Every structure is written in C-alpha cells, then in structure tokens.
Amino acid sequence: MSCGPTATELAQIQADITNLVCDKTCSIYRKTKTADGMGSATEAWGLVETTVVGMVEPSSGLLQNYDYVIGSLETVQLHLPIGTDIEVDDHAAIEGQTFNVHVVLTPRSYQTLLTVLVAELK
C-alpha cells in the first residue's frame, strides 16, 4: 500500500491548485548572448514562455532565510505551475511590472506549485 498520492492524483491536485492560486498571466524572459563578430557579444532578452502565476507576500521567515540574496529589496513570492521553465536572473513580466528572479525554491515531495522570490525592477 502506498503512502501518498499516485502520480495521477498528484497531477490532478497540481492542476486544481494552479487553477485556484494562479490568477495572473506571466511572461518569462531570459537573457541570451550572441557573438557580434567583433570579439564581443550582444545581449538580448528572449521570451521563454508565457504561463499563469499567483503573487503573495513572502513570510518573514522566508525573507530571513534568503536575506543574503535579496537584502533590502522589496520582494514578492510567485507561485507558478510545476514544470515552468524559470531560472535565477530571469525576468517575469506581470501586468505591466517586471521582476527579476532572485531565488527558485528547491522542489519538495508532493510539490503542488513552483515557488520563486522576485524583486521589481525599477
């Protein structure tokens, strides 16, 4: 007998939580470098994917744990669907605001959403 949800049950739970929590659209951009033929490179931001996202204020404990990364930046916690392609230093554009990704939290057993910490670019 298994102690936990089956893969099918977990996928359904993840879909249900995503539908409940992720109420905004998010475009994720990643910086790429292209050689310019002159010995240096040109940087550009390319769209990685567009998905849904939920935004919440991070807990004080979470902010303390990652103080060495985010310092005094005004930080927001994003919840994204499992499988979203997002990395540290990506940009997340949500409703006219652009955020820089500072922390991608490590997946856990039976994870229902991918969680990242971001700060608005100003």
C-alpha positions in Angstrom: 0.0 0.0 0.0 1.4 3.4 -1.0 1.6 6.3 1.5 0.8 9.3 -0.6 -1.0 10.2 -3.8 -0.4 8.3 -7.1 1.2 10.2 -10.0 -2.2 10.7 -11.5 -3.7 12.0 -8.2 -0.7 14.4 -7.7 -1.1 15.7 -11.3 -4.8 16.4 -10.6 -4.0 18.1 -7.3 -1.4 20.3 -9.0 -3.9 21.3 -11.7 -6.5 22.1 -9.1 -4.1 24.2 -7.0 -2.8 26.0 -10.1 -6.4 26.9 -11.1 -7.2 28.2 -7.6 -3.9 30.2 -7.0 -2.6 31.4 -10.3 -4.9 34.3 -11.4 -2.5 36.4 -13.5 -0.6 36.0 -16.7 3.2 35.9 -16.6 5.8 36.1 -19.4 9.2 34.8 -18.5 12.3 36.2 -20.3 15.9 35.0 -20.3 19.0 36.9 -21.3 20.9 35.4 -24.2 24.3 36.5 -25.6 25.1 36.4 -29.3 28.6 36.8 -30.7 28.7 40.0 -32.8 31.7 39.0 -34.9 33.8 41.8 -33.5 35.1 39.9 -30.5 32.2 40.7 -28.1 28.6 39.7 -27.6 25.3 41.4 -27.8 22.8 40.7 -25.1 19.0 40.3 -25.7 16.0 39.2 -23.6 14.1 36.4 -25.3 10.7 35.0 -24.3 11.0 31.6 -22.6 7.3 31.0 -22.0 4.0 32.6 -21.0 2.1 31.0 -18.2 -0.1 31.7 -15.2 1.1 33.0 -11.8 -0.1 33.8 -8.3 1.6 36.5 -6.3 1.8 36.7 -2.5 3.9 38.5 0.2 6.7 36.2 1.4 6.7 35.3 5.1 9.3 36.9 7.4 10.9 33.6 7.9 11.4 33.1 4.2 12.8 36.6 3.9 15.3 35.9 6.7 16.4 32.6 5.1 17.3 34.4 1.8 18.4 37.7 3.2 21.9 37.1 1.9 20.4 37.1 -1.7 17.7 39.7 -1.6 18.9 42.0 1.2 16.6 45.1 1.4 14.9 44.6 -1.9 11.1 44.7 -1.9 10.4 41.0 -2.5 7.3 39.2 -3.8 6.7 35.4 -3.8 5.5 33.9 -7.1 3.7 30.6 -7.4 3.9 29.0 -10.9 2.7 25.7 -12.3 5.0 22.7 -11.8 7.2 22.4 -14.9 7.6 26.1 -15.6 10.9 26.9 -17.1 12.3 29.7 -14.8 15.8 30.3 -13.5 17.6 32.8 -11.3 18.2 36.1 -13.1 15.2 35.6 -15.5 12.7 38.4 -15.8 9.0 37.8 -15.0 6.6 40.4 -16.6 3.2 40.5 -14.8 0.5 43.1 -15.5 2.9 45.9 -16.6 5.5 45.2 -13.8 8.8 43.4 -14.5 10.5 41.4 -11.7 14.0 39.9 -11.5 14.1 36.3 -10.2 16.5 36.0 -7.2 15.6 32.6 -5.7 14.0 29.4 -7.1 13.0 27.3 -4.2 14.0 23.7 -4.3 11.3 21.2 -5.1 9.8 19.2 -2.3 7.9 15.9 -2.1 4.4 16.2 -3.4 5.0 19.8 -4.5 1.9 21.5 -6.0 3.4 24.7 -7.2 6.9 26.1 -8.1 7.8 29.0 -5.9 10.3 31.8 -6.6 11.3 35.0 -4.9 11.5 38.1 -7.1 12.1 41.8 -6.8 10.6 44.5 -9.1 13.0 46.2 -11.5 12.8 49.9 -11.2 
